[in-house]
């Protein structure tokens, strides 16, 4: 890297001095005297300076212009160098891979949870969103059924959601059939899921939107899914993960939210599942995003329960902050 600032400053000063002297000389007199121009005059004549010629004026002006041009070129070159420096610095900063700050012993904690969940016999393993859809239906129908099951699952246990889905499937859980079904009938079929009346309305409206705007299929993005009535962030993420087989995020429900905070897997305690999702996605390897939802939900249903968690038999009792406090009592 070359530095031009000293050279530019010296040239600027020198040029300024030359131009200033030239201008001052020109201001004092309109004549220039040289040896060639002032020859010995006859005795009867006085020595008078020769008037400045046109060519001398042109040379003087050309010299001034050239000096000014040289300075401008050097200044421009200095600016280019500064810009190049900034680009190099930015480029280096962009290419520096920042390793995420991961919780201490997180791999050991995760492995212990996997061991405790080896049997896969929690309600979510048999009655989760993937199990609620009809495996023999078309892909479009299965995606719609996954979406509906997740809409029903809010504030509702998996067992109740699964039973409601069974009744809906027996009735005919397709977009076309839901459009042609009275809202009160839908409400009766999904009762007693939480907020069943509101959810019946959401399902009916959603079916109409999907038929009109999405060719009787579901949106492929979280953003579009969240525009549907009654669909939240967690539902949208899991719908895309399961329905479209795309890993777009971590589905965080009350179980995942609670356990992540208990384990200290967030930099600071989070108040909402959305905040917990962001915290987890900042450090958890993407290859684990799909697994971690069902893993932690089942762990929360069987071991790390909301009230009276089974810390005494938990393999992480010596690593979990909450487990340590429960065991020491």
Secondary structure by P-SEA (a helix, b strand, c coil): ccccaaaaaaaaaaaaaaaaaaaaaaaacccccccccccccccccccccccccaaaaaaaaaaaaaaaaaaaaaaaaaaaaaaaaaaaaaaaaaacccccccccaaaaaaaaaaaaacccccccccccccccccccccaaaaaaaaaaaaaaaccccaaaaaaaaaaaaaacccaaaaaaccaaaaaaaaccccaaaaaaaaaaaaaaaaaccccccccccaaaaaacccccaaaaaaaaaccccccccccccaaaaaaaaaacccccccccaaaaaaaaaacccccaaaaaaaaaaaaaacccccccccccccccccccaaaaaaaac
